[in-house]
Amino acid sequence: MVKVIGDAISGKEVRSLPQSLWRTEQIRVLEQRWAEREGQERYALMERAGAALRTYATHHWPQSRRWWIFVGPGNNGGDGYVLARLARQIGLEPRVIAARAPAELKGDARRAADDWLALGGTVLMAGASELDSLPPPDLVIDALLGTGVHTPLSPLLTKIVATINSLGAPVLAVDLPSGLNADTGCAMGALVRATRTLTFIGIKQGMLTSDGVDGVGRLDCDPLGVMPEETLQAAAERIDYPGLKHLLTPRQRSAHKGSHGKVLLAGGNVGMQGAIVLAGLACLRAGAGLVRVCQHPSHGPVSLYQAELMNSVVDPDEQWATVRLVGPGLGQDEWGRRHFELLVNDRLPLVLDADGLNWLALCPRHQDNWVLTPHPGEAARLLGCSIADIAADRFAAVRRLQQRFGGVVLLKGAGSLIDDGKQIALCDEGNPGMASGGMGDLLSGIIAALLAQGWSAVEAARLGAVIHGEAADLAAADGERGMLASDLLPFIRRLVNPDSITS
């Protein structure tokens, strides 16, 4: 998963940066308001961007001399021309490779290109045979395309992206990797795979989810002196464990097991006991006071896996639980249907996952007492669309889910999204090692435990997501490939007790 760091110019790597995530149109508004307020041309921001890029590149690749700067037809290309000019002034050897001739550019991009040419700089056209005879670059700058990419790349631009990806040198993306839709996070056909990205003004929401996490590499942000106004609300909010752990306050010394909730978990149909056991273990490790498991009667007692887990026989009038979790391994047969109907109501806080969501797709209803945790396949069934439709705009998908079903919706995946109907949060935690069975069961168990301990649905969903992802990042110290869901359990306990973690 992408890790957002800050203070790019000084080179300090600070884990948390701006939490606000923006859509491209909002960035344009911020730039325009800055220009009006400061009485400056927007070209001044292009100059600042070029200077920031030069400082950033020389800091992270101090030995690099041969820079190949790929420039496109818009302002992103203009940033590249400014960078080339400033790099030449300090004795570097930038080579500008253009997708469009400088004479065909307009506005600030044309001005930046003219300034480069006036300094004696030259421009090679992409695909020119001269490129084959040049010494290979030791740094590639991707200033090809900016935030305006909303349609598939042309054959020419696709070929240039392929060239950038094939050069074998580190790649610095200017603002965002070319080919990425900055609003949705989808690749528009081809996508530059950057080593690092320096984005400007603010973080674009698509950079941290879907294809964005593969394209941006290591991400930094430089606001260029443009501060967002209080009247402009961000499109989404980035969350991580360091930013939310303050909510995990120490327990009162007088606490007892009844103080921290009673969770009833339903699932574990024939052949799927592992799912409900994992959810129960996560629920215990995240701090629930008591946990009962209702599973298919063909299975042995769950206490064989963990002595503290209790077996339960569901009674529709049972008042024991304060929170319910329905779905892990529930199945889609008559046993699963009956328990879904018995336990899904609007009386108690509820987490619905896995087959619980599949039953909801068949029996849709709107409730405000639940947290829904679909992966893209389950989200597609809930919305009656394809997985590709979900991937095309995850922000729109999570909003549609919340509006249709109510409560809090957590759309899982790279850059999990959480929508409570008021604000979308993006979880900036986790790694590819989580692509294995049982990880979602842990997440639902953590959220249920947090609900049982008194956190609101949106707090439990957000905290659950960052604890889950951070635990996976800690477990990945031994390698992402082959990481098991159960490997996260010791870290979950550690993370719900932040005061016990020594620096």
C-alpha positions in Angstrom: 0.0 0.0 0.0 1.1 3.6 -0.6 2.6 5.3 2.4 2.1 9.1 2.4 5.0 11.0 3.7 5.7 14.7 4.0 8.1 17.6 4.3 9.3 16.7 0.8 11.6 19.6 0.3 13.6 19.1 3.5 13.8 15.4 2.9 12.3 14.5 6.3 10.0 11.5 6.0 7.0 12.2 8.2 4.4 9.5 8.1 1.3 11.8 8.2 0.6 14.6 5.9 -2.5 16.4 4.9 -5.5 14.2 5.7 -7.6 16.0 3.1 -8.1 14.3 -0.3 -9.3 16.4 -3.2 -11.0 16.0 -6.6 -9.3 17.6 -9.6 -11.9 20.4 -10.0 -11.3 21.4 -6.3 -7.6 21.7 -7.0 -8.3 24.0 -9.9 -10.5 26.1 -7.6 -7.8 26.3 -5.0 -5.2 27.4 -7.6 -7.6 30.1 -9.0 -8.5 31.5 -5.6 -4.8 31.6 -4.7 -4.0 33.6 -7.8 -6.8 36.0 -7.2 -6.0 36.4 -3.5 -2.2 36.9 -4.0 -2.5 38.9 -7.2 -0.2 36.6 -9.1 -0.3 34.7 -12.3 -0.8 31.0 -12.1 2.5 30.6 -13.9 4.1 31.4 -10.6 2.8 28.0 -9.3 4.5 26.3 -12.3 7.8 28.0 -11.3 7.4 26.8 -7.8 6.5 23.3 -8.9 9.7 23.2 -11.1 11.8 24.4 -8.2 10.3 21.9 -5.8 10.9 19.1 -8.3 14.5 20.0 -8.7 15.1 20.0 -5.0 13.2 16.8 -4.5 15.0 15.0 -7.3 18.5 16.1 -6.3 17.7 15.1 -2.7 16.5 11.6 -3.5 18.8 10.8 -6.4 21.9 12.9 -5.6 24.2 11.0 -8.0 21.9 11.3 -11.0 23.1 13.5 -13.9 21.3 12.3 -17.0 17.7 13.2 -16.6 15.1 12.3 -19.3 12.1 14.6 -18.8 9.1 13.4 -20.8 6.7 16.4 -21.3 3.2 16.4 -22.5 0.9 19.0 -24.1 -0.5 20.6 -20.9 0.6 22.2 -17.7 2.1 19.0 -16.4 4.5 19.3 -19.3 5.0 22.9 -18.4 6.2 21.8 -15.0 8.7 19.5 -16.8 10.0 22.4 -19.0 10.6 24.5 -15.9 12.4 21.7 -14.2 14.6 21.2 -17.2 15.6 24.8 -17.2 16.3 24.9 -13.5 18.2 21.6 -13.6 20.5 22.9 -16.4 21.2 26.0 -14.3 22.9 23.8 -11.7 25.0 21.9 -14.3 22.8 18.8 -14.8 22.1 17.2 -18.2 18.3 17.2 -18.7 17.0 15.8 -22.0 13.5 16.9 -22.8 11.4 14.4 -24.8 8.1 15.8 -26.0 4.8 14.3 -27.0 3.9 17.5 -28.8 6.1 20.1 -30.5 6.7 23.3 -28.4 5.2 25.5 -31.1 1.9 23.7 -30.7 1.6 24.3 -27.0 -0.6 27.0 -25.4 -0.8 29.1 -22.3 1.6 28.6 -19.5 3.0 25.4 -21.0 4.0 27.3 -24.1 5.6 30.0 -21.9 7.6 27.4 -20.0 8.7 25.7 -23.2 9.8 29.1 -24.7 11.9 29.8 -21.6 13.6 26.5 -21.9 14.4 27.1 -25.6 15.6 30.6 -24.9 18.2 29.1 -22.5 19.5 27.0 -25.4 17.6 23.9 -24.5 16.6 21.4 -27.1 13.6 19.2 -27.5 13.5 15.7 -28.9 10.2 14.3 -30.1 9.0 11.1 -28.6 9.9 8.2 -30.9 12.8 10.0 -32.5 15.6 7.7 -33.7 18.1 9.9 -31.8 16.9 8.5 -28.5 18.4 5.1 -29.4 21.9 6.5 -29.6 21.8 8.4 -26.3 23.4 7.2 -23.1 20.6 5.7 -20.9 19.1 8.0 -18.3 19.8 7.6 -14.6 16.6 9.4 -13.7 13.3 9.6 -15.6 10.8 12.4 -15.0 7.2 11.8 -15.9 5.7 15.2 -16.8 3.6 13.7 -19.6 0.0 14.0 -18.3 -1.6 15.7 -15.4 -4.9 15.6 -13.6 -7.0 16.0 -16.7 -6.9 12.3 -17.8 -10.5 11.0 -18.0 -10.4 9.0 -21.3 -8.2 6.2 -22.5 -4.7 7.3 -23.7 -4.0 7.7 -27.4 -1.8 5.2 -29.1 1.1 7.7 -29.0 0.8 8.4 -25.3 0.4 4.7 -24.6 3.7 4.0 -26.4 5.4 6.8 -24.4 4.2 5.4 -21.2 5.5 1.9 -22.2 8.9 3.5 -23.0 9.0 5.2 -19.6 8.3 1.9 -17.8 10.9 0.1 -19.8 13.9 2.3 -19.3 15.1 0.6 -16.1 15.8 3.9 -14.3 14.0 5.3 -11.3 10.9 7.3 -12.3 9.7 10.5 -10.6 6.1 11.4 -11.5 5.1 15.0 -11.6 1.9 15.6 -9.6 0.6 12.1 -10.4 1.7 9.2 -12.7 0.6 9.6 -16.3 -2.4 7.6 -17.2 -4.1 7.8 -13.8 -7.6 9.2 -13.4 -7.0 11.4 -10.4 -10.6 11.3 -9.3 -11.3 7.6 -9.5 -7.9 5.9 -9.2 -8.4 4.0 -12.5 -5.7 3.6 -15.1 -6.9 5.0 -18.4 -5.4 2.1 -20.4 -1.7 2.6 -19.7 -0.1 3.8 -16.5 3.4 5.0 -15.5 4.8 2.9 -12.6 6.6 5.6 -10.7 9.3 5.1 -8.1 8.2 8.3 -6.3 5.5 10.9 -6.9 5.6 14.5 -5.9 2.1 15.8 -6.0 1.2 19.5 -5.7 -1.4 21.6 -3.8 -3.1 18.6 -2.3 -3.4 14.8 -2.5 -5.8 13.7 -5.3 -8.2 11.1 -4.0 -7.6 8.6 -6.8 -3.9 8.4 -5.9 -4.5 6.2 -2.8 -6.9 3.5 -4.2 -7.5 1.1 -7.0 -4.7 1.5 -9.7 -3.3 4.5 -8.0 -1.5 2.4 -5.4 0.4 0.7 -8.2 1.3 3.9 -10.0 2.4 6.5 -7.5 5.2 4.5 -5.7 6.4 6.5 -2.7 4.2 9.6 -2.3 5.0 13.1 -1.2 3.0 16.3 -1.3 4.1 19.9 -1.6 1.3 22.5 -1.3 3.4 25.2 -3.1 2.2 27.7 -0.6 -1.5 27.2 -1.5 -3.6 26.7 1.6 -7.1 25.3 1.3 -9.9 27.6 2.5 -12.2 26.6 5.3 -15.2 27.0 3.1 -14.1 24.3 0.7 -14.7 20.8 2.1 -12.4 18.1 1.0 -13.8 15.3 -1.1 -12.6 12.6 1.3 -10.4 12.2 4.3 -7.2 10.0 4.5 -7.0 8.0 7.8 -4.2 5.9 9.3 -3.4 4.3 12.6 -1.1 7.1 13.9 -3.9 9.6 13.2 -6.7 7.7 15.0 -4.9 5.8 17.8 -5.7 8.6 20.3 -9.3 7.3 20.3 -8.1 4.1 21.9 -8.0 5.5 25.4 -7.0 3.4 28.4 -9.8 1.5 30.2 -11.1 2.5 33.6 -9.5 0.6 36.4 -12.9 -0.5 37.6 -13.8 -2.2 34.3 -15.2 -5.7 34.1 -16.1 -8.1 31.3 -19.6 -6.8 31.2 -18.3 -3.3 30.6 -17.0 -4.1 27.2 -19.9 -5.7 25.5 -21.2 -9.1 24.5 -20.8 -10.1 20.8 -22.8 -12.8 19.1 -21.2 -14.1 15.9 -23.3 -16.1 13.4 -21.6 -18.1 10.6 -19.4 -21.1 10.1 -21.6 -23.3 8.0 -20.5 -26.8 6.9 -16.8 -26.6 5.8 -16.5 -23.0 6.8 -15.8 -23.0 10.5 -12.5 -21.3 10.1 -14.2 -18.0 9.0 -16.3 -17.6 12.1 -13.4 -18.8 14.4 -11.1 -16.1 12.9 -13.8 -13.5 13.4 -14.2 -14.6 17.0 -10.5 -14.5 17.7 -10.2 -11.0 16.3 -13.2 -10.0 18.3 -11.5 -11.2 21.5 -8.1 -9.7 20.7 -9.7 -6.3 19.9 -11.2 -6.2 23.4 -14.8 -7.5 23.4 -15.8 -8.6 26.9 -17.6 -11.8 25.9 -17.9 -13.6 22.6 -20.4 -16.3 21.6 -20.3 -18.1 18.3 -23.4 -19.6 16.6 -22.1 -22.1 14.0 -23.4 -25.1 12.2 -24.1 -28.0 14.6 -22.0 -30.4 12.6 -18.9 -28.7 13.9 -17.1 -29.3 17.2 -17.1 -26.6 19.9 -15.2 -23.4 19.1 -13.6 -23.6 22.5 -11.3 -26.3 21.0 -9.7 -23.4 19.0 -9.8 -20.8 21.8 -11.1 -21.6 25.2 -12.5 -18.1 25.7 -14.9 -18.5 22.7 -18.4 -19.7 23.7 -20.8 -21.8 21.7 -24.3 -20.4 21.2 -27.7 -21.8 20.1 -29.6 -18.9 18.6 -33.0 -18.1 20.0 -34.9 -15.3 18.1 -35.8 -13.8 21.5 -32.3 -14.0 22.9 -31.3 -10.7 24.6 -27.8 -11.7 25.7 -25.8 -9.9 23.0 -25.2 -6.2 22.8 -23.7 -6.4 19.2 -24.1 -9.0 16.5 -21.9 -10.0 13.6 -23.5 -12.0 10.9 -21.9 -13.5 7.8 -18.4 -15.1 8.0 -18.9 -18.6 6.6 -22.7 -18.3 6.9 -23.4 -20.0 3.6 -26.3 -19.6 1.2 -28.3 -22.6 2.1 -31.4 -22.9 4.3 -29.4 -22.9 7.5 -27.7 -19.6 6.4 -31.0 -18.0 5.3 -32.7 -18.8 8.6 -30.0 -17.3 10.8 -29.8 -14.2 8.6 -33.5 -13.7 9.1 -33.3 -14.3 12.8 -30.5 -12.0 13.6 -30.7 -9.1 11.1 -32.9 -6.5 12.6 -32.7 -2.9 13.6 -32.6 -3.3 17.4 -28.9 -3.9 18.0 -25.6 -2.7 16.5 -24.7 -5.1 13.7 -21.8 -5.9 11.4 -22.8 -7.6 8.2 -20.1 -9.4 6.2 -19.5 -12.1 3.6 -22.6 -14.3 3.1 -24.6 -11.9 5.3 -24.1 -9.4 2.5 -25.0 -11.9 -0.2 -28.3 -12.5 1.7 -28.8 -8.8 1.9 -28.4 -8.6 -1.9 -31.3 -11.1 -2.2 -33.4 -9.4 0.5 -32.4 -5.7 0.3 -33.4 -3.3 3.1 -32.2 0.0 4.5 -31.1 0.2 8.2 -29.0 2.7 10.1 -27.8 0.3 12.8 -25.2 -1.6 10.8 -21.7 -1.6 9.4 -21.5 -3.3 6.0 -18.1 -4.6 4.9 -18.3 -5.7 1.3 -15.4 -6.5 -1.0 -15.8 -5.5 -4.7 -17.6 -8.7 -5.6 -20.1 -8.4 -2.8 -20.5 -4.7 -3.6 -21.3 -5.6 -7.2 -24.0 -8.0 -6.1 -25.5 -5.5 -3.7 -25.7 -2.9 -6.5 -26.7 -5.2 -9.3 -23.7 -4.3 -11.4 -20.3 -5.7 -12.4 -17.1 -5.8 -10.4 -15.6 -3.6 -13.2 -18.3 -1.0 -12.5 -17.2 -0.9 -8.9 -13.5 -0.6 -9.8 -14.3 2.2 -12.3 -15.2 4.6 -9.5 -14.9 3.2 -5.9 -15.9 6.5 -4.4 -19.1 6.6 -6.3 -19.7 2.9 -5.5 -19.3 3.3 -1.7 -21.6 6.4 -1.8 -24.3 4.4 -3.7 -24.0 1.5 -1.2 -24.5 3.8 1.7 -27.4 5.6 0.2 -29.2 2.4 -0.8 -28.6 0.4 2.4 -27.9 3.0 5.1 -25.6 2.8 8.1 -21.8 2.8 7.6 -20.3 1.1 4.5 -16.7 -0.1 4.3 -15.7 -1.0 0.8 -12.7 -3.2 1.1 -9.7 -3.2 -1.3 -6.5 -1.3 -1.8 -7.4 2.0 -0.2 -10.5 0.8 1.6 -13.3 3.4 1.7 -15.7 4.2 4.6 -18.8 6.2 4.1 -21.3 7.2 6.8 -23.4 9.3 4.5 -21.6 12.5 5.5 -17.9 12.0 4.7 -15.8 9.4 2.9 -12.7 8.2 4.6 -9.8 6.4 2.9 -7.7 3.9 4.9 -4.1 4.4 4.0 -2.9 1.2 5.6 -2.2 -2.4 4.5 -0.3 -4.3 1.9 -0.7 -7.0 -0.8 0.0 -9.7 1.8 -3.6 -9.2 2.8 -4.8 -10.9 -0.4 -5.5 -14.2 1.3 -8.4 -16.0 2.9 -9.7 -14.9 6.3 -8.5 -11.3 6.3 -12.0 -10.0 5.9 -13.2 -12.1 8.8 -10.6 -10.5 11.1 -11.8 -7.0 10.0 -15.5 -7.7 10.8 -14.5 -9.2 14.2 -12.4 -6.1 15.1 -15.3 -3.8 14.2 -17.8 -5.8 16.2 -15.5 -5.7 19.2 -15.1 -1.9 18.9 -18.9 -1.5 18.7 -19.3 -3.6 21.8 -16.9 -1.3 23.7 -18.9 1.8 22.9 -17.4 3.3 19.8 -20.0 4.6 17.3 -20.4 2.8 14.0 -18.3 5.2 12.0 -15.6 5.3 14.7 -15.6 1.5 14.8 -15.4 1.2 11.1 -12.5 3.7 10.8 -10.6 2.3 13.7 -11.2 -1.2 12.6 -9.8 -0.5 9.2 -6.6 1.2 10.4 -6.0 -1.4 13.1 -6.5 -4.2 10.6 -4.2 -2.6 8.0 -1.5 -1.6 10.5 -1.5 -5.1 11.9 -0.9 -6.5 8.4 1.9 -4.0 7.9 3.6 -5.2 11.1 3.1 -8.8 10.2 4.6 -8.2 6.8 8.0 -7.6 8.4 8.4 -11.3 7.8 7.3 -11.0 4.2 4.0 -10.3 2.4 3.8 -13.5 0.4 2.5 -16.3 2.5 1.2 -14.1 5.3 -1.9 -15.6 7.0 -4.8 -13.9 8.6 -4.0 -15.5 11.9 -0.5 -13.9 11.8 -2.2 -10.6 12.5 -3.8 -11.6 15.8 -0.9 -10.7 18.1 -0.5 -7.3 16.5 -4.2 -6.5 16.8 -4.0 -6.9 20.6 -0.9 -4.6 20.6 -2.5 -1.9 18.5 -5.7 -1.7 20.5 -3.5 -0.8 23.4 -1.4 2.0 22.0 -0.1 3.1 25.4 1.6 -0.2 25.7 3.6 0.3 22.5 7.1 1.7 23.1 8.7 3.8 20.5 
